[in-house]
């Protein structure tokens, strides 16, 4: 008996089949579209544009799907990596700036890492643009993916093409730097 | 500016997201991408980019006495430019935040003079400029001696009074401290970059976190600054200001 319905196939089977027949990619597209859309939207903040970049990312994924081999990382991480690179291609080509939502930086986790007290928050928000401006895009990605998108270091490392140890070290180094800049600002 | 800041991220609705899905286009594009290495459709300029973003960063440039803060500038200083400025740059610094519907107590204002030692920031600019610009001899113009090495300090536009009245109207006494009867100054130092934007705020004298952030907020909200310039070229400059909080 041959499996014909998409729902009966596992993700890996679907990927294998997509290499032959592109219509098998559709369930994967539908499954991950929203996730990737939100990821791109967080960086672009424009529905129409996000749609185009996301679509671009999926096109690239499908065009290169024969290169995908399962190596312990989920398929979604691979698409994410492509999508993030698409975003930065776009920023570079169009000379646009990456959007940063300040609100996220007052969340519990970050406040804990920076050792913010409750009454520091207002000042933190005020100084934040200056502090973030000093960080490299990759460092900013590390912090955002780790704390706002809740990804594991292993996944982040794969997405940004660095080692897991390096991802960990860099993330905490960035936090330390933000903390230092904040203390300097309030001095 | 590497980033644009928004205070709160928008959340697209699932329906909006669904409406942008188009599997056929993805398949078609993927065939194109697989066939030839061409640049992406997005990058070709079809995307009409709406800048739906409000930048929260404002910029200001000001020149101040930076003897204390940037002593190293002095050590590096080569001959100082001769500057045709008659009076030191003075900011009659203070605004009053009242807790009642705003009444400005002008009598209580002590003008704090920022004795602008014309050397500090100019010195920094001088280091750079001296390499490229040969010193020009003074020229005679309308019976006035004019030196070509002219430094103009960063200043608010159109004038200092406008900045003062902006602070008057915007500054609010932090409500949570109304009971504590705290009065005094917050002394701020900040940079005005070449584009006339304020950055690198430093609190030199603090009254408390709430006061500091209120003072920074108000200065940040003032966007019209003329950057410092040396021989007509915009330069980074520093600006120092005292902001007075007073309970009436």
Interface residues (C-beta under 8 A of the other chain):
Chain A: X22 X23 X25 X26 X29 X30 X33 X34 X37 X38 X41 X42 X45 X46 X47 X48 X49 X50 X51 X52 X53 X54 X55 X56 X58 X59 X60 X61 X62 X63 X64 X86 X89 X90 X93 X94 X96 X97 X98 X99 X100 X101 X102 X103 X104 X119 X120 X122 X123 X125 X126 X127 X128 X129 X130 X132 X133 X137 X140 X184 X185 X186 X187
Chain B: X1 X2 X3 X4 X5 X6 X7 X8 X9 X10 X12 X14 X16 X17 X20 X21 X22 X23 X25 X26 X27 X29 X30 X31 X32 X33 X34 X40 X41 X42 X43 X46 X47 X48 X49 X50 X52 X53 X56 X57 X199 X200 X201 X202 X203 X206 X209 X210 X212 X213 X216 X217 X220
